[in-house]
Amino acid sequence: MTYDVCMKLITIRKKMLTANDWNRFVTEMKHKLDVFLLADRLTNAQYEELTNLLNCSE
């Protein structure tokens, strides 16, 4: 469930935000994804997919 919510959030925000806002969002989201991974809310594969989605859009 965490994965699905994060994927939707990233997809929606990518379309809406300006470059500066996007960069801020990416930084904040990476911190959240780290916490979700440590709390076993995401698998390693899901974490990598979401961070790659963030990185390719920077």
Phi and psi in radians as a Rosetta constraint file:
Dihedral C 1 N 2 CA 2 C 2 CIRCULARHARMONIC -1.045 0.35
Dihedral N 2 CA 2 C 2 N 3 CIRCULARHARMONIC -0.731 0.35
Dihedral C 2 N 3 CA 3 C 3 CIRCULARHARMONIC -1.047 0.35
Dihedral N 3 CA 3 C 3 N 4 CIRCULARHARMONIC -0.826 0.35
Dihedral C 3 N 4 CA 4 C 4 CIRCULARHARMONIC -1.071 0.35
Dihedral N 4 CA 4 C 4 N 5 CIRCULARHARMONIC -0.750 0.35
Dihedral C 4 N 5 CA 5 C 5 CIRCULARHARMONIC -1.144 0.35
Dihedral N 5 CA 5 C 5 N 6 CIRCULARHARMONIC -0.771 0.35
Dihedral C 5 N 6 CA 6 C 6 CIRCULARHARMONIC -1.107 0.35
Dihedral N 6 CA 6 C 6 N 7 CIRCULARHARMONIC -0.723 0.35
Dihedral C 6 N 7 CA 7 C 7 CIRCULARHARMONIC -1.082 0.35
Dihedral N 7 CA 7 C 7 N 8 CIRCULARHARMONIC -0.798 0.35
Dihedral C 7 N 8 CA 8 C 8 CIRCULARHARMONIC -1.101 0.35
Dihedral N 8 CA 8 C 8 N 9 CIRCULARHARMONIC -0.758 0.35
Dihedral C 8 N 9 CA 9 C 9 CIRCULARHARMONIC -1.081 0.35
Dihedral N 9 CA 9 C 9 N 10 CIRCULARHARMONIC -0.812 0.35
Dihedral C 9 N 10 CA 10 C 10 CIRCULARHARMONIC -1.090 0.35
Dihedral N 10 CA 10 C 10 N 11 CIRCULARHARMONIC -0.786 0.35
Dihedral C 10 N 11 CA 11 C 11 CIRCULARHARMONIC -1.076 0.35
Dihedral N 11 CA 11 C 11 N 12 CIRCULARHARMONIC -0.785 0.35
Dihedral C 11 N 12 CA 12 C 12 CIRCULARHARMONIC -1.183 0.35
Dihedral N 12 CA 12 C 12 N 13 CIRCULARHARMONIC -0.809 0.35
Dihedral C 12 N 13 CA 13 C 13 CIRCULARHARMONIC -1.155 0.35
Dihedral N 13 CA 13 C 13 N 14 CIRCULARHARMONIC -0.570 0.35
Dihedral C 13 N 14 CA 14 C 14 CIRCULARHARMONIC -1.036 0.35
Dihedral N 14 CA 14 C 14 N 15 CIRCULARHARMONIC -0.617 0.35
Dihedral C 14 N 15 CA 15 C 15 CIRCULARHARMONIC -1.403 0.35
Dihedral N 15 CA 15 C 15 N 16 CIRCULARHARMONIC -0.460 0.35
Dihedral C 15 N 16 CA 16 C 16 CIRCULARHARMONIC -1.656 0.35
Dihedral N 16 CA 16 C 16 N 17 CIRCULARHARMONIC -0.577 0.35
Dihedral C 16 N 17 CA 17 C 17 CIRCULARHARMONIC -1.551 0.35
Dihedral N 17 CA 17 C 17 N 18 CIRCULARHARMONIC 2.624 0.35
Dihedral C 17 N 18 CA 18 C 18 CIRCULARHARMONIC -1.309 0.35
Dihedral N 18 CA 18 C 18 N 19 CIRCULARHARMONIC 3.001 0.35
Dihedral C 18 N 19 CA 19 C 19 CIRCULARHARMONIC -1.037 0.35
Dihedral N 19 CA 19 C 19 N 20 CIRCULARHARMONIC -0.806 0.35
Dihedral C 19 N 20 CA 20 C 20 CIRCULARHARMONIC -1.145 0.35
Dihedral N 20 CA 20 C 20 N 21 CIRCULARHARMONIC -0.750 0.35
Dihedral C 20 N 21 CA 21 C 21 CIRCULARHARMONIC -1.157 0.35
Dihedral N 21 CA 21 C 21 N 22 CIRCULARHARMONIC -0.653 0.35
Dihedral C 21 N 22 CA 22 C 22 CIRCULARHARMONIC -1.097 0.35
Dihedral N 22 CA 22 C 22 N 23 CIRCULARHARMONIC -0.781 0.35
Dihedral C 22 N 23 CA 23 C 23 CIRCULARHARMONIC -1.067 0.35
Dihedral N 23 CA 23 C 23 N 24 CIRCULARHARMONIC -0.708 0.35
Dihedral C 23 N 24 CA 24 C 24 CIRCULARHARMONIC -1.136 0.35
Dihedral N 24 CA 24 C 24 N 25 CIRCULARHARMONIC -0.759 0.35
Dihedral C 24 N 25 CA 25 C 25 CIRCULARHARMONIC -1.057 0.35
Dihedral N 25 CA 25 C 25 N 26 CIRCULARHARMONIC -0.766 0.35
Dihedral C 25 N 26 CA 26 C 26 CIRCULARHARMONIC -1.042 0.35
Dihedral N 26 CA 26 C 26 N 27 CIRCULARHARMONIC -0.801 0.35
Dihedral C 26 N 27 CA 27 C 27 CIRCULARHARMONIC -1.052 0.35
Dihedral N 27 CA 27 C 27 N 28 CIRCULARHARMONIC -0.837 0.35
Dihedral C 27 N 28 CA 28 C 28 CIRCULARHARMONIC -1.135 0.35
Dihedral N 28 CA 28 C 28 N 29 CIRCULARHARMONIC -0.723 0.35
Dihedral C 28 N 29 CA 29 C 29 CIRCULARHARMONIC -1.182 0.35
Dihedral N 29 CA 29 C 29 N 30 CIRCULARHARMONIC -0.647 0.35
Dihedral C 29 N 30 CA 30 C 30 CIRCULARHARMONIC -1.089 0.35
Dihedral N 30 CA 30 C 30 N 31 CIRCULARHARMONIC -0.669 0.35
Dihedral C 30 N 31 CA 31 C 31 CIRCULARHARMONIC -1.111 0.35
Dihedral N 31 CA 31 C 31 N 32 CIRCULARHARMONIC -0.739 0.35
Dihedral C 31 N 32 CA 32 C 32 CIRCULARHARMONIC -1.140 0.35
Dihedral N 32 CA 32 C 32 N 33 CIRCULARHARMONIC -0.734 0.35
Dihedral C 32 N 33 CA 33 C 33 CIRCULARHARMONIC -1.108 0.35
Dihedral N 33 CA 33 C 33 N 34 CIRCULARHARMONIC -0.639 0.35
Dihedral C 33 N 34 CA 34 C 34 CIRCULARHARMONIC -1.042 0.35
Dihedral N 34 CA 34 C 34 N 35 CIRCULARHARMONIC -0.779 0.35
Dihedral C 34 N 35 CA 35 C 35 CIRCULARHARMONIC -1.137 0.35
Dihedral N 35 CA 35 C 35 N 36 CIRCULARHARMONIC -0.759 0.35
Dihedral C 35 N 36 CA 36 C 36 CIRCULARHARMONIC -1.080 0.35
Dihedral N 36 CA 36 C 36 N 37 CIRCULARHARMONIC -0.661 0.35
Dihedral C 36 N 37 CA 37 C 37 CIRCULARHARMONIC -1.159 0.35
Dihedral N 37 CA 37 C 37 N 38 CIRCULARHARMONIC -0.795 0.35
Dihedral C 37 N 38 CA 38 C 38 CIRCULARHARMONIC -1.128 0.35
Dihedral N 38 CA 38 C 38 N 39 CIRCULARHARMONIC -0.525 0.35
Dihedral C 38 N 39 CA 39 C 39 CIRCULARHARMONIC -1.554 0.35
Dihedral N 39 CA 39 C 39 N 40 CIRCULARHARMONIC 0.157 0.35
Dihedral C 39 N 40 CA 40 C 40 CIRCULARHARMONIC 1.025 0.35
Dihedral N 40 CA 40 C 40 N 41 CIRCULARHARMONIC 0.563 0.35
Dihedral C 40 N 41 CA 41 C 41 CIRCULARHARMONIC -1.573 0.35
Dihedral N 41 CA 41 C 41 N 42 CIRCULARHARMONIC -0.268 0.35
Dihedral C 41 N 42 CA 42 C 42 CIRCULARHARMONIC -2.286 0.35
Dihedral N 42 CA 42 C 42 N 43 CIRCULARHARMONIC 2.579 0.35
Dihedral C 42 N 43 CA 43 C 43 CIRCULARHARMONIC -1.454 0.35
Dihedral N 43 CA 43 C 43 N 44 CIRCULARHARMONIC 2.920 0.35
Dihedral C 43 N 44 CA 44 C 44 CIRCULARHARMONIC -1.055 0.35
Dihedral N 44 CA 44 C 44 N 45 CIRCULARHARMONIC -0.700 0.35
Dihedral C 44 N 45 CA 45 C 45 CIRCULARHARMONIC -1.139 0.35
Dihedral N 45 CA 45 C 45 N 46 CIRCULARHARMONIC -0.733 0.35
Dihedral C 45 N 46 CA 46 C 46 CIRCULARHARMONIC -1.140 0.35
Dihedral N 46 CA 46 C 46 N 47 CIRCULARHARMONIC -0.740 0.35
Dihedral C 46 N 47 CA 47 C 47 CIRCULARHARMONIC -1.037 0.35
Dihedral N 47 CA 47 C 47 N 48 CIRCULARHARMONIC -0.829 0.35
Dihedral C 47 N 48 CA 48 C 48 CIRCULARHARMONIC -1.104 0.35
Dihedral N 48 CA 48 C 48 N 49 CIRCULARHARMONIC -0.714 0.35
Dihedral C 48 N 49 CA 49 C 49 CIRCULARHARMONIC -1.104 0.35
Dihedral N 49 CA 49 C 49 N 50 CIRCULARHARMONIC -0.773 0.35
Dihedral C 49 N 50 CA 50 C 50 CIRCULARHARMONIC -1.197 0.35
Dihedral N 50 CA 50 C 50 N 51 CIRCULARHARMONIC -0.728 0.35
Dihedral C 50 N 51 CA 51 C 51 CIRCULARHARMONIC -1.195 0.35
Dihedral N 51 CA 51 C 51 N 52 CIRCULARHARMONIC -0.603 0.35
Dihedral C 51 N 52 CA 52 C 52 CIRCULARHARMONIC -1.134 0.35
Dihedral N 52 CA 52 C 52 N 53 CIRCULARHARMONIC -0.671 0.35
Dihedral C 52 N 53 CA 53 C 53 CIRCULARHARMONIC -1.092 0.35
Dihedral N 53 CA 53 C 53 N 54 CIRCULARHARMONIC -0.687 0.35
Dihedral C 53 N 54 CA 54 C 54 CIRCULARHARMONIC -1.204 0.35
Dihedral N 54 CA 54 C 54 N 55 CIRCULARHARMONIC -0.742 0.35
Dihedral C 54 N 55 CA 55 C 55 CIRCULARHARMONIC -1.189 0.35
Dihedral N 55 CA 55 C 55 N 56 CIRCULARHARMONIC -0.677 0.35
Dihedral C 55 N 56 CA 56 C 56 CIRCULARHARMONIC -1.251 0.35
Dihedral N 56 CA 56 C 56 N 57 CIRCULARHARMONIC -0.203 0.35
Dihedral C 56 N 57 CA 57 C 57 CIRCULARHARMONIC -1.801 0.35
Dihedral N 57 CA 57 C 57 N 58 CIRCULARHARMONIC -0.032 0.35
